[in-house]
Amino acid sequence: MSSIEPQPANTERRYEVTRAQLPLSCPTPEMALWNSHPRVFLPIEATGWAKCPYCSAEYTLKDSAGG
């Protein structure tokens, strides 16, 4: 039997996301939810940047063509 360690929730303040991770929500599916705020979807597609109204985490859309 193996256990999977969840990623800590909201331990960073800045995140890079790719188009493959859209639609963007905070907290992201990879984050542990036990100590986090309600999930909110963030519109990042138009500007390439979004800020969570709950925790102030900033998300930048990484250019998939650049790497």
C-alpha positions as CSV (number, residue, x, y, z in Angstrom):
1,M,0.0,0.0,0.0
2,S,1.4,3.4,-0.9
3,S,0.4,6.8,0.1
4,I,0.5,10.0,-2.0
5,E,1.6,13.1,-0.3
6,P,-0.6,16.1,-1.3
7,Q,1.0,19.4,-2.3
8,P,0.8,22.0,0.4
9,A,-2.1,24.5,-0.2
10,N,-1.2,28.1,-0.9
11,T,2.4,27.9,0.2
12,E,3.6,30.0,-2.7
13,R,2.4,33.4,-3.7
14,R,3.3,33.2,-7.4
15,Y,2.6,30.3,-9.8
16,E,3.2,29.6,-13.5
17,V,0.5,27.7,-15.3
18,T,0.3,26.3,-18.8
19,R,-2.7,26.2,-21.2
20,A,-2.9,22.5,-20.5
21,Q,-3.8,23.4,-16.9
22,L,-6.8,25.5,-17.9
23,P,-9.4,26.3,-16.8
24,L,-7.5,27.8,-13.9
25,S,-8.9,27.6,-10.4
26,C,-7.4,28.5,-7.0
27,P,-6.7,26.4,-5.2
28,T,-5.4,24.2,-8.0
29,P,-6.3,20.5,-8.2
30,E,-2.8,19.7,-7.0
31,M,-3.1,21.6,-3.8
32,A,-4.3,20.1,-0.5
33,L,-7.8,21.5,0.3
34,W,-8.1,20.8,4.0
35,N,-6.8,24.3,5.0
36,S,-7.7,26.3,1.9
37,H,-10.4,28.7,0.8
38,P,-13.3,27.8,-1.5
39,R,-12.4,27.0,-5.1
40,V,-12.7,30.0,-7.4
41,F,-12.1,30.0,-11.2
42,L,-9.8,32.7,-12.5
43,P,-10.0,34.2,-16.0
44,I,-6.3,34.2,-17.1
45,E,-6.7,33.5,-20.9
46,A,-7.2,37.1,-22.0
47,T,-4.5,38.9,-20.1
48,G,-2.1,36.1,-19.1
49,W,-2.2,37.0,-15.5
50,A,-4.7,36.6,-12.6
51,K,-4.9,37.2,-8.9
52,C,-6.9,35.1,-6.4
53,P,-9.4,37.3,-4.5
54,Y,-9.2,35.0,-1.5
55,C,-5.5,34.4,-0.9
56,S,-3.8,36.9,-3.3
57,A,-1.9,34.2,-5.1
58,E,-0.7,35.5,-8.5
59,Y,-0.8,33.3,-11.6
60,T,1.0,33.8,-14.8
61,L,0.2,32.0,-18.0
62,K,3.4,30.4,-19.3
63,D,3.9,30.7,-23.1
64,S,3.8,27.1,-24.2
65,A,5.6,27.9,-27.4
66,G,8.6,29.2,-25.4
67,G,9.1,26.0,-23.5
